[in-house]
Amino acid sequence: MAETEPITDNITEKSETSTPQIWHRKQLRARVEDLEQQVGSLTAEVEAERDKRLRLAAEYDNYRRRTNQEYRLLAETAGERILLKLLPVIDDFERLMAHQDAEIDSLRQGTEMIYRKLQALFESEGVAAIPSIGTSFDAGLHEAVAQAPLPNAENGTIVAEVERGYRLREKIIRHAKVIVAQSEGPAAEADRDQNG
């Protein structure tokens, strides 16, 4: 701020109105200085907040970039652990196929061994088969692919499994495809009598 001339130079000391004017000007000058200090302080606060905001935005951008990179890496290598566990099973199949001249019993035993290894692998990863045959049909677990009219079976009971269903821990990863019994009780006979 540029220096100003003293206010008292133009005022005569003998004037009765001069004292209030000097007082008023001193108050104004003090008020202006006070406001200039406040503006300077507020400007510094605004700059500090702006700097904080820019740093926070940069930190968030770095975090987002790092998280995206970690997610992409995880997606690319997610199946690696399972695939490494499946490699010995592939090795067993290759050994089994190399002995095509072996007896049927030894081939069957080799196949059963490989099947047990696969089951153990699935169990270690939390995969379990959904029980179906002999249970009541549950649309949350089963997918009915056909109905079979059976006189001795209870209506809605699963009598055959076309494709086994599996769950991964609590999540159904594949519904069991099943054939459901359709009883031939009095209602079914009444329908046949009406239609035929």
DRENGUTI-588594 format. One line per 3 residues: number of its first residue (from 1); for each residue y, z, x of N, C-alpha, C. Coordinates in pm, 1 decimal, m for minus. Last residue first. Layout:
NUM	Y Z X Y Z X Y Z X ~ ...
***
This chain:
196	m8794.3 m2233.6 m5976.3 m8904.6 m2323.8 m5967.2 m8996.1 m2326.4 m6079.2 ~ m8588.7 m2061.3 m5991.2 m8564.3 m2192.1 m5932.3 m8683.1 m2286.1 m5946.2 ~ m8700.9 m1831.8 m6105.7 m8587.6 m1896.4 m6170.6 m8566.7 m2039.6 m6119.3
193	m8905.1 m1772.4 m5922.4 m8940.1 m1801.1 m6063.0 m8826.8 m1871.7 m6134.5 ~ m8759.3 m1718.0 m5691.4 m8851.1 m1833.9 m5693.9 m8884.8 m1871.5 m5837.3 ~ m8623.2 m1487.0 m5772.4 m8545.5 m1606.7 m5737.3 m8633.9 m1730.9 m5741.2
190	m8840.3 m1317.0 m5805.3 m8758.6 m1350.1 m5923.5 m8675.7 m1475.6 m5896.9 ~ m8926.5 m1296.4 m5539.9 m9014.4 m1359.0 m5638.8 m8937.1 m1399.8 m5763.1 ~ m8708.7 m1160.2 m5431.3 m8738.7 m1294.1 m5381.9 m8829.1 m1367.6 m5480.3
187	m8731.7 m920.7 m5573.2 m8610.2 m1000.9 m5586.5 m8635.4 m1143.4 m5540.8 ~ m8982.6 m815.9 m5496.2 m8959.6 m859.3 m5633.7 m8835.7 m946.4 m5650.0 ~ m9007.9 m946.0 m5152.8 m9024.9 m845.3 m5256.0 m8997.6 m901.6 m5394.0
184	m9033.7 m1067.2 m4899.5 m9067.9 m1139.7 m5020.7 m9099.5 m1039.3 m5131.3 ~ m8770.5 m1021.1 m4659.4 m8887.4 m975.0 m4735.0 m8907.6 m1058.9 m4860.1 ~ m8708.8 m1162.5 m4372.7 m8658.1 m1173.1 m4509.6 m8777.2 m1139.5 m4599.1
181	m8633.7 m1064.5 m4043.2 m8729.5 m1071.1 m4154.7 m8655.0 m1078.9 m4286.8 ~ m8469.7 m1267.5 m3802.4 m8466.6 m1151.3 m3890.4 m8563.3 m1172.2 m4005.9 ~ m8460.6 m1341.8 m3466.6 m8509.3 m1388.2 m3596.9 m8526.9 m1263.9 m3682.8
178	m8178.0 m1346.8 m3235.0 m8298.8 m1291.6 m3296.5 m8334.7 m1364.4 m3426.1 ~ m8012.5 m1307.3 m2941.7 m8040.0 m1407.0 m3045.8 m8176.1 m1373.8 m3104.8 ~ m7791.6 m1052.8 m2847.0 m7931.5 m1096.2 m2854.1 m7945.6 m1197.2 m2968.0
175	m7484.1 m1126.6 m2680.6 m7556.2 m1080.5 m2799.0 m7699.2 m1134.1 m2796.3 ~ m7364.5 m1028.1 m2374.2 m7433.1 m1136.0 m2444.7 m7510.3 m1074.7 m2560.8 ~ m7214.3 m810.3 m2318.9 m7180.6 m932.2 m2245.5 m7255.5 m1053.4 m2300.8
172	m7068.1 m535.3 m2459.5 m7170.7 m637.4 m2484.5 m7127.9 m764.3 m2410.4 ~ m6992.6 m247.2 m2272.4 m6946.2 m376.1 m2324.4 m7063.2 m472.3 m2343.1 ~ m7074.9 m22.8 m2142.1 m7057.7 m12.9 m2287.1 m7018.9 m146.5 m2351.8
169	m7252.9 m174.0 m1899.9 m7211.3 m38.7 m1936.7 m7195.7 m31.8 m2088.3 ~ m7300.6 m462.6 m2036.3 m7255.2 m413.8 m1906.5 m7184.5 m281.8 m1934.1 ~ m7584.8 m571.3 m2217.8 m7456.3 m502.6 m2214.2 m7428.1 m460.3 m2070.9
166	m7759.8 m853.6 m2356.1 m7731.6 m758.8 m2248.6 m7594.7 m694.5 m2268.9 ~ m8041.1 m998.5 m2535.2 m7900.0 m964.2 m2520.4 m7881.2 m858.5 m2413.2 ~ m8277.0 m1263.5 m2507.3 m8243.4 m1122.4 m2492.1 m8093.1 m1103.6 m2474.6
163	m8356.3 m1494.2 m2750.6 m8288.5 m1476.4 m2621.6 m8240.7 m1331.4 m2614.0 ~ m8529.1 m1451.9 m2961.1 m8522.7 m1585.7 m2901.0 m8460.5 m1577.1 m2761.8 ~ m8739.7 m1217.3 m3081.6 m8620.9 m1230.2 m2998.4 m8626.1 m1366.9 m2930.6
160	m8846.3 m1115.3 m3409.4 m8864.1 m1192.7 m3285.8 m8730.1 m1202.9 m3213.2 ~ m8778.1 m945.5 m3614.0 m8921.0 m968.7 m3589.1 m8946.5 m1047.8 m3461.2 ~ m8564.6 m701.2 m3729.4 m8578.4 m809.1 m3630.2 m8725.8 m822.3 m3594.9
157	m8510.4 m649.2 m4073.7 m8572.9 m604.9 m3948.9 m8588.9 m724.8 m3856.3 ~ m8423.5 m738.4 m4317.8 m8322.5 m709.8 m4215.7 m8379.0 m659.3 m4085.1 ~ m8680.2 m597.0 m4513.4 m8570.0 m692.7 m4509.8 m8465.6 m648.8 m4405.6
154	m8982.0 m518.7 m4349.3 m8864.9 m471.4 m4422.9 m8751.5 m571.5 m4404.8 ~ m9279.9 m712.1 m4385.1 m9167.9 m662.4 m4304.5 m9052.2 m620.0 m4395.0 ~ m9475.4 m836.1 m4537.9 m9499.2 m698.1 m4495.3 m9383.6 m636.8 m4416.4
151	m9392.4 m1101.1 m4589.7 m9417.3 m1009.0 m4700.9 m9429.2 m862.6 m4657.8 ~ m9132.7 m1279.1 m4450.3 m9253.7 m1204.3 m4417.2 m9277.4 m1099.0 m4525.8 ~ m8947.1 m1545.9 m4376.0 m8998.8 m1475.8 m4493.7 m9133.9 m1411.3 m4461.2
148	m8707.7 m1522.8 m4129.6 m8848.6 m1553.4 m4152.8 m8896.4 m1476.1 m4275.1 ~ m8412.9 m1678.4 m4022.2 m8475.2 m1575.8 m4104.7 m8617.9 m1619.4 m4131.1 ~ m8224.8 m1727.4 m3715.3 m8314.0 m1771.7 m3823.5 m8359.9 m1649.5 m3902.5
145	m8043.0 m1615.2 m3555.3 m8054.5 m1761.0 m3544.9 m8145.9 m1816.3 m3653.0 ~ m7816.2 m1357.4 m3548.3 m7933.2 m1409.1 m3619.3 m7933.8 m1561.0 m3610.3 ~ m7733.9 m1166.9 m3285.5 m7692.9 m1291.4 m3350.6 m7818.7 m1349.7 m3415.4
142	m7651.2 m819.5 m3229.6 m7744.5 m931.3 m3247.6 m7676.0 m1051.8 m3312.2 ~ m7454.5 m627.0 m3217.7 m7545.7 m641.6 m3104.0 m7627.5 m769.7 m3107.5 ~ m7308.0 m634.7 m3447.9 m7237.3 m603.0 m3324.4 m7321.4 m623.2 m3200.3
139	m7494.2 m672.5 m3648.0 m7410.4 m787.2 m3610.1 m7329.6 m760.4 m3483.1 ~ m7811.1 m568.1 m3636.2 m7676.2 m514.6 m3619.7 m7589.7 m628.6 m3567.1 ~ m8120.9 m525.2 m3796.8 m8020.3 m620.7 m3750.7 m7883.7 m552.5 m3747.7
136	m8332.0 m262.0 m3683.9 m8256.5 m325.9 m3791.2 m8150.3 m416.2 m3730.7 ~ m8611.3 m329.3 m3460.6 m8491.9 m255.3 m3502.7 m8424.3 m329.3 m3617.5 ~ m8814.3 m496.8 m3384.4 m8850.8 m377.7 m3460.7 m8731.4 m294.7 m3505.7
133	m8646.1 m612.5 m3101.9 m8764.1 m628.1 m3187.4 m8800.7 m494.0 m3251.5 ~ m8422.1 m499.0 m2937.3 m8407.8 m577.4 m3059.9 m8530.0 m570.7 m3150.0 ~ m8212.7 m346.7 m2694.1 m8340.3 m347.2 m2766.8 m8323.9 m417.2 m2901.5
130	m8048.5 m516.5 m2445.7 m8028.2 m459.2 m2578.6 m8162.2 m462.7 m2651.1 ~ m8062.4 m430.3 m2098.5 m8104.8 m515.3 m2210.7 m8080.3 m440.6 m2341.7 ~ m7781.9 m359.9 m1888.4 m7903.3 m314.7 m1957.5 m7932.5 m409.5 m2072.9
127	m7608.3 m317.7 m1589.0 m7648.1 m413.1 m1692.2 m7779.5 m365.3 m1754.0 ~ m7528.3 m170.7 m1370.8 m7492.1 m121.5 m1503.6 m7524.7 m216.6 m1616.0 ~ m7619.7 m243.7 m1126.6 m7483.8 m287.5 m1159.0 m7440.7 m244.3 m1299.2
124	m7878.5 m157.3 m1131.0 m7787.8 m94.3 m1034.1 m7642.2 m131.6 m1060.8 ~ m7982.6 m333.8 m1321.5 m7968.8 m191.9 m1354.7 m7872.7 m121.8 m1259.4 ~ m7984.3 m571.5 m1170.7 m7901.4 m560.1 m1290.6 m7878.4 m414.0 m1327.8
121	m8171.8 m498.4 m971.2 m8035.6 m536.5 m934.5 m7942.8 m520.5 m1054.4 ~ m8398.6 m458.1 m1126.7 m8342.5 m346.0 m1050.8 m8198.5 m374.0 m1010.1 ~ m8437.3 m720.6 m1218.9 m8411.9 m612.2 m1313.1 m8348.0 m492.8 m1242.5
118	m8488.5 m851.0 m974.4 m8370.6 m887.2 m1053.7 m8336.1 m777.1 m1153.6 ~ m8727.9 m723.9 m904.3 m8610.3 m712.6 m816.5 m8482.2 m745.2 m893.4 ~ m8891.6 m809.1 m1113.9 m8861.3 m666.1 m1100.6 m8739.5 m643.2 m1011.4
115	m8900.7 m1085.6 m1051.7 m8844.6 m1040.9 m1179.3 m8807.1 m891.9 m1171.9 ~ m9037.7 m1079.5 m808.9 m8899.6 m1128.5 m812.5 m8829.7 m1081.2 m940.1 ~ m9283.6 m985.9 m901.2 m9210.1 m909.5 m801.9 m9061.7 m949.9 m803.4
112	m9360.1 m1192.1 m1071.1 m9334.5 m1059.6 m1127.3 m9255.3 m972.8 m1031.1 ~ m9400.4 m1393.5 m879.7 m9296.9 m1409.9 m982.3 m9260.6 m1275.7 m1043.7 ~ m9616.2 m1285.2 m738.0 m9488.3 m1311.4 m670.1 m9373.6 m1324.3 m769.2
109	m9809.3 m1284.7 m939.4 m9767.7 m1158.2 m878.4 m9633.0 m1173.9 m806.3 ~ m9832.6 m1561.2 m983.4 m9787.2 m1473.8 m1091.1 m9737.6 m1340.6 m1033.9 ~ m9932.7 m1640.3 m738.2 m9803.3 m1692.3 m782.7 m9745.0 m1603.1 m892.7
106	m10175.8 m1507.5 m745.2 m10079.1 m1468.6 m642.0 m9939.3 m1521.2 m676.7 ~ m10296.1 m1639.5 m964.7 m10271.9 m1494.9 m968.4 m10167.8 m1452.4 m865.3 ~ m10319.5 m1905.7 m877.2 m10232.2 m1874.1 m989.7 m10198.4 m1725.3 m992.2
103	m10322.6 m1944.1 m517.6 m10386.7 m1924.6 m646.8 m10283.6 m1884.8 m752.0 ~ m10122.9 m2184.5 m335.6 m10181.1 m2051.8 m358.8 m10242.0 m2044.3 m497.9 ~ m9983.0 m2410.8 m292.9 m10128.0 m2424.0 m293.2 m10197.9 m2290.0 m318.9
100	m9721.2 m2337.7 m275.7 m9765.0 m2403.6 m397.8 m9916.9 m2416.7 m405.2 ~ m9547.2 m2172.2 m115.3 m9692.2 m2150.9 m126.4 m9744.8 m2211.2 m256.3 ~ m9281.9 m2221.7 m148.2 m9343.9 m2275.3 m26.9 m9495.6 m2263.3 m32.5
97	m9212.9 m2074.6 m369.5 m9227.7 m2219.1 m386.2 m9293.9 m2283.7 m264.4 ~ m9196.5 m1821.0 m250.2 m9295.1 m1845.7 m354.9 m9319.4 m1996.1 m371.0 ~ m8978.8 m1853.3 m79.7 m9109.7 m1822.8 m21.3 m9221.2 m1852.9 m122.3
94	m8782.3 m1898.4 m274.9 m8812.3 m2003.0 m176.6 m8948.6 m1979.8 m111.1 ~ m8783.8 m1651.1 m405.7 m8820.7 m1772.4 m479.1 m8857.0 m1884.2 m382.8 ~ m8691.5 m1487.7 m195.3 m8826.1 m1467.1 m250.8 m8873.1 m1590.2 m328.1
91	m8430.8 m1588.5 m165.2 m8526.1 m1598.5 m54.0 m8669.8 m1583.8 m104.2 ~ m8326.3 m1509.4 m409.4 m8337.8 m1653.2 m380.1 m8438.3 m1674.6 m267.9 ~ m8329.5 m1237.1 m357.3 m8409.9 m1289.0 m468.2 m8430.2 m1439.3 m450.2
88	m8145.5 m1213.1 m148.6 m8287.9 m1184.2 m122.9 m8379.5 m1235.1 m234.5 ~ m7904.7 m1290.1 m298.4 m7959.8 m1374.0 m191.8 m8105.5 m1339.2 m157.5 ~ m7807.5 m1098.8 m470.1 m7897.0 m1200.8 m524.8 m7962.6 m1286.5 m416.2
85	m7633.9 m948.7 m318.8 m7755.7 m882.8 m366.1 m7855.6 m983.7 m422.7 ~ m7432.3 m1136.3 m284.3 m7505.3 m1088.7 m166.1 m7634.4 m1019.3 m206.5 ~ m7344.3 m1153.2 m548.7 m7409.7 m1269.1 m486.6 m7487.9 m1227.9 m362.3
82	m7225.3 m903.4 m579.2 m7342.4 m937.8 m660.4 m7418.0 m1053.5 m595.1 ~ m7014.7 m931.4 m394.2 m7109.7 m821.2 m380.7 m7238.4 m851.6 m456.8 ~ m6872.3 m1156.8 m495.0 m6935.3 m1159.7 m362.8 m7042.8 m1052.4 m348.5
79	m6724.9 m1166.1 m724.2 m6869.1 m1181.9 m735.2 m6943.2 m1174.1 m603.6 ~ m6459.9 m1135.9 m627.3 m6518.6 m1038.8 m720.1 m6670.1 m1048.0 m725.2 ~ m6303.2 m1296.7 m468.6 m6418.4 m1231.8 m406.0 m6491.2 m1135.2 m498.3
76	m6100.8 m1396.5 m631.3 m6176.8 m1489.6 m547.8 m6304.8 m1427.2 m493.8 ~ m5994.2 m1168.3 m745.8 m6057.9 m1267.7 m832.1 m6145.3 m1363.3 m751.1 ~ m5886.4 m1046.3 m515.7 m5992.8 m979.9 m590.5 m6067.3 m1079.7 m678.8
73	m5689.0 m1233.5 m451.2 m5797.5 m1207.2 m356.4 m5915.4 m1141.1 m427.5 ~ m5526.2 m1206.9 m678.4 m5586.1 m1337.2 m647.4 m5705.1 m1319.4 m552.5 ~ m5448.5 m939.3 m650.2 m5524.7 m982.1 m768.0 m5596.0 m1113.7 m741.6
70	m5303.3 m950.8 m410.5 m5423.6 m867.6 m418.5 m5510.4 m908.5 m536.4 ~ m5094.1 m1122.3 m492.8 m5182.2 m1162.7 m382.7 m5312.4 m1082.5 m385.6 ~ m4976.0 m967.5 m692.3 m5032.6 m1099.5 m725.4 m5129.3 m1146.0 m617.5
67	m4890.5 m751.1 m533.8 m4988.8 m730.9 m640.5 m5054.0 m862.5 m680.4 ~ m4699.8 m877.1 m369.7 m4816.9 m814.1 m309.2 m4927.8 m793.8 m412.9 ~ m4512.2 m959.5 m564.4 m4575.0 m1058.7 m477.1 m4704.4 m1003.1 m416.3
64	m4436.7 m710.4 m669.7 m4496.0 m812.8 m755.9 m4571.0 m916.7 m673.0 ~ m4326.4 m589.4 m437.9 m4440.9 m528.3 m507.0 m4513.0 m632.1 m593.0 ~ m4110.0 m762.7 m389.8 m4216.4 m747.9 m289.4 m4342.9 m690.1 m352.4
61	m3965.7 m715.0 m624.9 m4011.6 m850.5 m594.6 m4124.6 m846.1 m491.8 ~ m3907.6 m442.8 m593.3 m3990.6 m487.2 m706.0 m4046.6 m626.7 m679.4 ~ m3743.0 m453.6 m365.9 m3868.8 m378.7 m362.1 m3962.5 m424.5 m473.4
58	m3530.0 m605.0 m469.9 m3608.7 m659.2 m358.2 m3743.4 m587.8 m347.6 ~ m3437.3 m428.5 m665.4 m3484.3 m561.2 m705.5 m3570.1 m623.0 m594.6 ~ m3361.0 m217.3 m498.0 m3466.2 m196.8 m597.1 m3524.0 m331.1 m643.3
55	m3152.6 m338.7 m356.6 m3270.2 m291.5 m284.5 m3389.0 m272.8 m379.8 ~ m2973.6 m388.0 m568.3 m3026.4 m499.7 m489.9 m3152.8 m459.3 m413.1 ~ m2922.5 m123.5 m649.5 m2982.3 m219.0 m742.7 m3043.3 m337.1 m668.0
52	m2799.6 m18.1 m420.7 m2924.8 38.7 m469.9 m2997.4 m60.1 m560.7 ~ m2569.9 m180.6 m415.0 m2664.1 m186.0 m303.4 m2800.1 m130.4 m346.7 ~ m2451.6 m93.2 m652.2 m2487.6 m234.8 m637.0 m2591.0 m250.8 m525.7
49	m2401.5 172.3 m583.8 m2493.8 141.5 m693.9 m2541.2 m4.2 m686.3 ~ m2212.4 130.7 m378.9 m2337.3 201.7 m349.6 m2441.5 172.0 m457.7 ~ m2010.6 0.2 m521.9 m2076.4 m69.3 m410.9 m2210.3 m3.7 m377.2
46	m1939.1 206.7 m695.7 m1989.2 80.2 m749.7 m2063.3 3.0 m641.5 ~ m1844.6 396.4 m511.0 m1961.3 427.2 m594.3 m2024.2 299.3 m650.3 ~ m1620.6 260.5 m410.5 m1729.8 296.1 m319.0 m1856.9 326.9 m397.5
43	m1471.4 246.3 m644.2 m1513.7 122.4 m578.1 m1629.9 150.0 m482.8 ~ m1421.2 517.5 m687.0 m1504.6 443.6 m782.6 m1554.3 312.6 m723.1 ~ m1253.3 567.2 m465.2 m1378.8 640.3 m481.0 m1473.8 565.9 m574.9
40	m1042.2 392.9 m522.1 m1117.0 380.2 m397.2 m1252.7 448.4 m406.8 ~ m957.6 500.5 m765.9 m1005.0 362.1 m759.7 m1087.0 340.7 m633.1 ~ m876.9 754.7 m678.8 m986.8 742.0 m775.2 m1045.3 601.1 m773.0
37	m666.5 683.2 m511.9 m782.1 753.4 m455.4 m903.0 741.1 m548.2 ~ m498.5 569.6 m703.2 m548.2 486.3 m593.4 m669.1 550.7 m527.1 ~ m442.6 796.3 m857.6 m517.8 684.5 m916.5 m573.7 592.3 m808.4
34	m292.8 942.5 m668.3 m416.7 998.3 m724.1 m503.5 887.2 m783.1 ~ m78.3 770.2 m633.5 m164.1 801.3 m519.8 m299.1 855.7 m566.7 ~ 24.2 779.8 m895.9 m22.0 651.7 m840.1 m115.6 676.4 m722.3
31	99.8 1051.4 m907.6 m2.1 998.7 m1002.0 m60.7 867.6 m950.3 ~ 293.3 1059.0 m714.3 172.8 1142.2 m697.5 60.3 1090.4 m786.8 ~ 480.2 885.1 m833.5 425.0 852.3 m702.4 294.8 931.0 m679.7
28	535.6 1029.7 m1068.5 476.9 895.5 m1075.9 409.7 856.9 m943.6 ~ 651.7 1259.1 m958.3 530.2 1269.9 m1038.7 458.9 1135.3 m1047.4 ~ 870.3 1145.4 m838.2 771.6 1214.5 m754.9 638.9 1228.5 m829.6
25	1005.7 1053.2 m1065.1 956.1 956.9 m966.6 851.4 1020.4 m874.8 ~ 1070.5 1297.6 m1186.5 986.4 1200.1 m1256.8 927.4 1098.6 m1158.8 ~ 1234.7 1407.2 m991.8 1112.2 1476.9 m1031.1 1014.6 1379.9 m1096.0
22	1440.0 1225.5 m1003.1 1367.6 1244.6 m877.9 1231.9 1308.6 m909.0 ~ 1524.1 1264.0 m1266.6 1476.6 1132.3 m1223.5 1394.5 1143.2 m1095.6 ~ 1606.6 1533.1 m1272.2 1491.4 1489.9 m1351.0 1438.1 1353.7 m1307.2
19	1824.0 1509.3 m1080.2 1709.9 1594.9 m1054.8 1590.5 1556.2 m1142.3 ~ 2021.0 1342.6 m1197.8 1944.1 1297.7 m1082.7 1820.0 1382.9 m1057.2 ~ 2183.3 1439.6 m1391.0 2064.6 1367.1 m1434.8 1977.1 1326.3 m1319.7
16	2397.4 1543.5 m1250.3 2309.5 1636.2 m1320.4 2181.4 1567.3 m1364.1 ~ 2496.8 1446.4 m927.5 2469.5 1407.7 m1066.2 2370.4 1505.2 m1127.1 ~ 2511.1 1512.7 m667.9 2601.7 1579.6 m756.8 2572.3 1549.2 m902.0
13	2347.4 1354.3 m518.5 2302.4 1488.5 m543.3 2390.5 1560.3 m642.8 ~ 2276.7 1024.4 m619.7 2372.4 1121.9 m567.9 2326.4 1260.8 m606.6 ~ 2041.7 793.6 m518.6 2079.4 895.5 m616.0 2176.1 994.2 m549.6
10	1936.6 625.6 m338.3 2028.2 568.2 m436.4 2080.9 672.4 m535.6 ~ 1764.2 786.0 m187.0 1875.5 716.5 m122.8 1978.5 669.0 m223.7 ~ 1537.7 885.2 m320.1 1658.9 968.0 m316.9 1778.1 897.6 m254.1
7	1323.9 723.5 m277.0 1392.3 713.5 m406.0 1526.3 787.1 m401.3 ~ 1270.6 546.1 18.5 1280.1 673.9 m50.9 1366.7 659.5 m175.3 ~ 1101.8 238.0 m12.2 1218.9 314.3 31.0 1221.9 446.0 m43.1
4	751.0 219.6 51.0 870.9 194.5 m30.5 985.2 279.5 21.8 ~ 496.0 56.0 224.0 586.6 170.3 215.6 708.0 129.4 134.4 ~ 216.4 m86.7 54.2 336.8 m101.0 136.2 427.2 20.0 116.2
1	m117.2 0.0 84.0 0.0 0.0 0.0 123.9 0.0 88.8
***
